[in-house]
Amino acid sequence: YGTSRLRDLPAPLSEQDIGKTFQLKIIGYARAENKVEAVVVALVLPDGTLLERGFSENVIPHITVATDGVEEPARANDLLQAGFARIDGPTLDAKLEHTYASSKSVATS
């Protein structure tokens, strides 16, 4: 998760969750020609409920699977906002790591 301050993690995540493994369910898929490909993911909550929004800085939480090497991975955001196919995909294990690798600009003061 890309943030300069751990307290900025969106609910239901918290600083205490760094290093923990969570499950992400693939719920959608989109591809733009041969330029960019992405899967939409939902966070699987402890009770099994799927949280589809709000746990990522992306409006539509996703994993960029591939690009053509020219197209920027951030292009997946536009692709998914234009629409995607809903699918019942597999569940992935994902470890929450703190890194500052964000596509958003950071204001410095």
Secondary structure, DSSP 8 states (H G I E B T S, - for coil): -B-SSGGG--TT--GGGTT-EEEEEEEEEEEETTTEEEEEEEEE-TTS-EE-SSSSSSSS-EEEEEE-SSS-TTHHHHHHHT--EE----EEEEE---B---SS-----
